[in-house]
Structure formats: C-alpha cells, structure tokens
C-alpha cells in the first residue's frame, strides 16, 4: 500500500491518518515511532539511525519534532502518537479477530498487565504470547532466542514494548533475519499508558503534544533530563532540514 511521506533528517515520515497506518500494518512490516530524544542521537548512533531508515512505516510521534517542522516548513507533517496508533490498532475488529501476537515485554509485571489489558478489550492471549526481553547490548542488539520463537509461532503481530533506542534496533534485526514479514510494532512503553503501568495521558493531552509533561510529573528524575537533551534536536533540524545528517 502506497502512502504519502515527509522527509525529515533523511527519514521518510508517514503523512496520513492513523487508520491508514493500521491498514498498512495488516500487511506486515516494521513500524517505528522515534522520540525527540532518540532523534537527537542519530548522528552518533548509526545503528539506531539505520533502523529508522530501513523501517517500513515511521510515524511522527514526537510532538516536539512535529512542532519544529510545521513552524519552519510549508509542507506540514501530521503527527500521530504511538498511543493514538495503539488505541486505533487495538480497536480494529480484524486485528482483534486475529489475536496472533507475540509481545516482547521488559518485566513479568508488564507482561501480565499487557496480556490482561488486551484480553479485557477483546483479544484472546495466554502467557505463552509474552517474551521477556533480556538486557541487550545496546551496541549490538540481537536475540536468536526471540527470532526462533517468532519463526516457530509465526505471529501476525510482534509488539516490542521495550525501551526506545533498543526496540528499533531489535525490530531492524528481526526484519532482516525473519523468513517472513510480520508487523513488528515498536511503540515501546505506550501500551503502559493504557494498562496503568505509567501515568495516564488523557486524549486532550496527547493531541496537544503535552504527553511528555505527564511523564515528567510522574517521574521527574527520569524524564526531565531525557527531554532536556531533546532541545538539541532543533539545532539538528535547522541545520539539515530534510537532509540526512550522516551517511549509513
């Protein structure tokens, strides 16, 4: 399925509505939702940048990036958050009827919360659908055990519910090494806003690009330094615009 894109920092960002993203993912492919802090690292973390460039769908989850771009460019980007995508994705009747998932989760508590939430909204999953992610080497994210599990189960959807900067590399690894093309969805902790494992973000907060504020209020020591680093992104975007800042 063809769709419109806007090139920012060499990355082709999806430019359409959220339902279109869901329809595209039904045919498989790697979805990534890079954050502002993540995008700020692309010049030095080439593996991360490469995973964004090779993804089948990249949505503009970062409200900060979207605002910078839309203020300074005639061609606007339609921001779609990871949370907005998951709500639409989970509500889709065809997706619910499938229930053929593998969930990659950071902890056993997150795994239980995610499966319970999904079963509560119409899915039919058991604990065997969850895979607890190990501590990955950030410089070389590989997981033969997960690869073998996916090859055996042949899920239609693989939800990577782990940290940004890692999940994209893992998604790229799976995309390159799997014998078929499931939808690998790198929305990280977004599902935790639905399960209650992270601070709830109201719909209006997500639409007004202030989801970051709810995170900072809940865990200021973790998120304030992370989002402060993202201010470097404006310099990167002003310098390169649609051009790639580095060759990979």
N, C-alpha and C positions, 0 to 999 in steps of 0.2 A: 504494500500500500504506500503510495507516494504522499508526502506531506510537505508543507512549507517549513522552511528553516530560516533562522537569522544567524549569521556567523559572528561570533564574539570571541576574541582571543584565539581564533583559528578553529573554534568548536562550533559545530552546527547545532544550534539550539532549536528544539521543536517550537513551531509557532502556529498553534491552533488551539482547540478547546480540549478539555480534559477527557471527554468521551472519545474523541479521536485517538488519544493515547491508549485508552483501554482497548479499542478495536485493533490497533496496530499490534499490541502485546499479545492478543489472542493468537496471532500467527507466529509468536516466538520472537526472540531477540533480547539483547541486553539493554536495560533501562538504567540510566544513572541520573542522579539529582544533585549535582555538585553544590556545595555550600560556598558562601563567601570566603570563609577561612580556608577552605580547600582550594579554591581557585587562586588564592593568593600564593600558593606554593608551587604552581605549575612550572615555573622556570627552574626550580631546583629538584623537584620530584618528578623526574621524567617518566617513571613507570606509571605513576598516577595520571599524568597528563596523557600518556599513550592510551590508557584505559578509557579516558573520556573521548578521545579522538576515534577510537575503534567501536564505541558503543553504537547500537542501532537507533536508540532514542535518548536524547539528552534534554531534560526539561529544566526550565529556568526556575528552580526552587528558591534561589537566593533573592529575597526582596531587595537587598542592598544592591546587588549587581543589576537587577532589573530597573531600579530607580535611576542609577547612574547612567545606564544605557539609554533609557527613554527620555531622560532630560537632555542628553547631549547628541541624540541622533534622530533623524527624520523617520527612519524605519524602526518602528517600535517592536518590542518583544512582549508577548502575552505571558505573564508569569503564572505558572502552575506549581503549587507547592507539592511536596511529597505527601503531605497529609491530605490535601484535596484529591490527589490522584488515588490514594488508598481508599478513601471513602467511596469514590465512584467505582473503583475496581471491585471492592468487596460487595457493592450493591448490585453489580451486574448479574443477571439471572443465569447467563451462560457460564460465567465463571463459578458461581455458586454450585451449579449443577455438576461441574467437573470435580471439584474438591480433590484433584490430584496434585497435591502440593508437597514440597519439601521446604521446611523452614530452618534457616540457619540462625541460631539464637546465641546470645552471649552467655546466658546463665540458665540454670534449670528453672528458676523462678520466672524468668522472662518466657521460657518455653511453655510453662504451664499457663501463664497469663495469656499468651498469644493463642494457644490452642483453645482455651476456654472461651475467649472472646469470639474467635471465628466460629466455633460450634454454636455459640449463642446467637449468632446472626444468620445462621442458615447453612453453614458448612458441616461436613462430616469428616473430622480428622481424629486420629488417635496419636498417642505419644510417639509412635514409630515415624511419624511425619517430621519430627523435630531432630535436628542435628546440632549438638553443642559445639560451637567453634572453639578450637584450641587457641593458644596465644601464638599469633602468626609473627614471623619475622617480617617486619614492615618493608625490608629491602628486597624480599623475595617471597611473595605471598603465593604459596602453592599448598594444595591439600589433596593428595591422592586418595585418601580415605573418603572424603566427600565426593570426589569425582566418581569413585567406584559405586558409592551408594546411589548417586543420581543415574548412573548408567544402568544399575540393576532395577531401580524403581521406575525409571522413565517418566518422571513427573512432567506435567504441562507447565507448572509454575514453580520457580525456586525463589523464595523470599529471603533476601540477605538482610537480616535485622541487626547487623553489627555496625561498628563504628565507621564514620566517614574517613576516607583515605585508605582504609583497608578493604571495605566491601567492594569498591570499584575495581581494585586490583584483583580481588578474588573473582569477581564477575568476569573480568577480562580473561583470567586464567581458565575459567570454565568455558567461556565462549570459544576459546582457542582449542581446547582439548576434548570437549564432548563430541560424541559421534552424531548427535542430533541437536536441534535448536529449540530448547525450552525457552520460556520467557523468564529471564533472570532479572529480578527486580531489586535494585539497590536503593531502598528507601530508608535503610538504617533504623534509627530509633523512632521514626514517625508512627509506627504501629503502637508504640508505648504511650502516645498521647491518647489513643483510643482505649487502651486496656487500663489506663490509670497508673501505669508504672512511671510515667513522667507527668509533669504539670499539665493539666488540661488546657488546651488552647481553644477558645471559643471561635466560632466561624468568622465573626467580625474581625477578631484579632488576626486570624490567618489572612483574610482578604486585605486588611490594612497594612500588611507586611510587618506586623509587630510580634510575631510568634517568638522572635528572639528575646523580647522583653520578658515574656512569661518564663522562659528558660532561665534568664539571668536572675529573676526574682526568686525562683525556686533554688537554684544552685549558683550563687554569685561567684564563688571562688573558682568554679569550673568554667562557667560560660563567659564571664566578663573579660578575662584575658584572651579567650579564644576569639570573641567578636572584636575586641580591640585590634587584634592582628589584621582583621579583615579590612581595616581602613587603608592598608597598603594597596588593596585591590583597585582603588580609584586611580592611583598613580599608574598602575599597570594598564588599566583600561584607557586612560587618557593618552598613554604613550603608544599603545599598539592598536587600539580600536578593534577592528575585525581581524587583524593580522595575528598570526601565531607568534608569540614572543620567543620561541625557541624551536629548533627542528628536532624531531624524534624519529 
